[in-house]
Amino acid sequence: MEEVRFRLARLSDFDEVMNLSRGIYKGRDYLPLEFHRWMKTEDFTVMVAAVGEKLVGLTAGFIADDGKTCIRRAARVLPEYRGRGVNKKLSQVLNEYVQLNFPSVIRVRFVTRYNDFSKNTLAKLTTIHHFEVLSYDIGEEAPYAKEKSQEISTIRIARCTKEYISDIIFSNLVGQQLVSNSVLIYDRLPFELCSSNFKKLLQEFENLEFYSEKCCANSFPKSFSFGCVTPRVDYIHLTTYIYTSDISFYQAHLLHRFKHACEAIEDRLIFVSPAQSELLTSHGRMLMEDKLKLKKSDNLQEIKLYIFELDLPQQDS
Ligand SMILES: CC(C)(COP(=O)(O)OP(=O)(O)OC[C@H]1O[C@@H](n2cnc3c(N)ncnc32)[C@H](O)[C@@H]1OP(=O)(O)O)[C@@H](O)C(=O)NCCC(=O)NCCS
């Protein structure tokens, strides 16, 4: 096998990065859109594997959780180089680079649907949490579901400001009661609840909208949700993450976001909502499938997402 070398990515690698992206996510990979921004962001590291001038792999990570965590994302290896340990080595090299250059980092976290690690790898990983993902393709059945959704009465949900979410959820014990293990995910990025992460979340997803149940000025919310619309090539994707342990609040958010989506979007819509527990997922299914008669999306299969954590060995000072 030709020698594979590992190094930091360069801006001039862009054409090769496009090549690594070919065919990923049915041709809709986000990596080419993000590459330049990542390269210019101080706490982002993009590591590549190269054979001569050709890139054969890439992985990236950024620092979050007040400097404690490297969040890893975007593993890519050319199909003809897969299964030879390239990704494994890339991850190791990235970890070593992060440890050297960001000494406050004590762990790596990542979110994946993959759950087939070797025993050896699994022994080093901790599963922090897993999410079940509901996803519905809203097409011809929309008029029926829309009409039905108007007949179901639920708790009132209202949009809230970013400042409210930052102050109440990210900087307060209230958030910790609503979010399992205090790790909130959006789009496969696991963020701990701390105010510096709220800024990072908005940096990554500037169009996010936040919602909570209507509650009096002097009481704390028992639920919140957030998400945004992402245009794709031939449909629109609306994701909503709902955080609560209460079934009625959960269903109220789900229904509110569904109604909002139907009003705002006329094109083909895929509605995606990961939930924190199997109990909530089953109630979500009852609402969306039994009552509204929505069909599961076959574009995005119903999946489970896992948040994994790997401790980095601490170096002697
Ligand atoms: C996933 C992918 C990067 C793996 O690359 P690879 O070089 O073939 O992987 P390796 O030969 O190093 O061996 C697999 C190792 O990678 C890890 N791995 C494999 N697939 C993974 C996935 N989807 N997510 C996270 N880790 C994964 C495992 O740790 C595994 O090691 P283990 O068997 O000891 O547990 C490659 O198959 C690929 O580019 N797939 C398409 C893009 C993709 O699905 N990326 C992941 C989601 S962002």
The ligand as an ORCA input file, in Angstrom:
! r2SCAN-3c Opt
* xyz 0 1
  C     -16.820      6.104      7.956
  C     -15.516      6.086      7.196
  C     -14.853      7.456      7.377
  C     -14.612      5.025      7.822
  O     -13.324      5.122      7.236
  P     -12.316      3.877      7.140
  O     -10.962      4.415      6.849
  O     -12.851      2.847      6.246
  O     -12.337      3.345      8.644
  P     -11.200      2.439      9.307
  O     -10.596      1.506      8.295
  O     -10.293      3.329     10.070
  O     -11.962      1.477     10.310
  C     -13.183      1.720     10.811
  C     -12.998      2.509     12.107
  O     -13.564      3.802     11.921
  C     -14.601      4.030     12.883
  N     -15.844      4.213     12.129
  C     -16.274      3.539     11.049
  N     -17.400      4.065     10.598
  C     -17.720      5.100     11.406
  C     -18.782      6.041     11.464
  N     -19.780      6.059     10.570
  N     -18.767      6.949     12.452
  C     -17.785      6.962     13.374
  N     -16.747      6.098     13.352
  C     -16.731      5.190     12.383
  C     -14.580      2.891     13.853
  O     -13.874      3.332     15.003
  C     -13.786      1.831     13.189
  O     -12.841      1.286     14.056
  P     -13.174     -0.065     14.867
  O     -13.620     -1.062     13.843
  O     -11.900     -0.404     15.562
  O     -14.256      0.249     15.831
  C     -15.685      5.764      5.694
  O     -16.366      4.548      5.576
  C     -16.435      6.837      4.918
  O     -15.845      7.797      4.414
  N     -17.779      6.664      4.795
  C     -18.620      7.630      4.105
  C     -18.783      8.926      4.909
  C     -19.417      8.667      6.266
  O     -20.379      7.923      6.369
  N     -18.854      9.304      7.316
  C     -19.325      9.121      8.693
  C     -20.410     10.052      9.061
  S     -19.894     11.750      9.143
*
